[in-house]
């Protein structure tokens, strides 16, 4: 942790494991961004984690803002979550039969989200979004979907068109970042996706309502749904402009399309319920994941009965899963939501996140490094903008940021015991275990890290 004067850490064991891992798994990892490709160096291999602190296999300790890319909001190995899991594990790990725990988690979700009456649990965010799209297409009898350039909704083929997150992180600098809408349409983000698979995927820019209208005007009566992260989180964090989500809602309603809010990242993180509660916008279908699984593999798609009852077995839209509604995952999700339901939980998240954001802004200013700090509740990004005072409100501005500076910042903090996401385009996730002291330590380390950026 924030080891201002301590000797430089060593990563010998991580390096050895990384060499072995690279021989056995592509890039040595189970998900691309973990390989540190965008920032260079060796990924730290984690030995264990508790609260906000990660310990790597070399014994180095870090204040963790990756939080498993969002699920860990109550802290690692939170004692209540561990107790719930310990209790559940002794009763068997999977049955392929319904359990009361599913009812409990589903009722917490329906209670929190006014747009939701029914929930179908799946195992990941990817499954949630791809199933939501199937449902939207079935419900509307239309094929076209619209997503944002730089928006990420998991790795289903049809959604890998101009995707954010790891796809953006691994993009060659300057390539594919400044595309105009027309050129960008329907191009797969990865080999292995036939152009025909994304031919039904239309693109728009986040925070550009006129652009969305133009897409609808060009395809009257043909669009099944917009799928959107209500707060963009996979090009770095970008909040929706006032009226943007309401405008999309109107557009969908007027044209008989559905609005799918992908709240895999934002759900129960930015507010009880998620971004739709924060911005008072009604989704037709909501996708959830991350926090509702408390660190276990869970996703869900959810909506009103009239839509959800189209899903098998009561309706014709097929979707299934051997491990869906898994009892361990339900137990972790329920206990995490119980923690968040306690009075003051979101206030604490807000306070700690604001403390961090303010400290980072001041530290950057003192070091003369221009940044834009985008934050909604407990998700935020430090963007290394080209000039003082520049803002990041869209994809073009996000991708114009200096990824080399981010790299310097990332490593300066890693060596000082602060673990940030290894990409300019992933969010920082403070949680309930980040105490004021830990945030102060983070800010102290960041003062030096911004100085290093200033000198680079
Ligand atoms: N949607 C959003 C908004 C996400 O941020 C992510 C993952 N970061 C996904 C979907 C995909 O979720 P998963 O990685 O669990 O498949």
Boltz pocket constraint, residues with backbone or C-beta under 6 A from the ligand:
constraints:
  - pocket:
      binder: B
      contacts: [[A, 69], [A, 123], [A, 124], [A, 125], [A, 126], [A, 127], [A, 129], [A, 152], [A, 153], [A, 154], [A, 155], [A, 165], [A, 229], [A, 233], [A, 234], [A, 262], [A, 263], [A, 264], [A, 265], [A, 289], [A, 290], [A, 298], [A, 299]]
      max_distance: 6.0
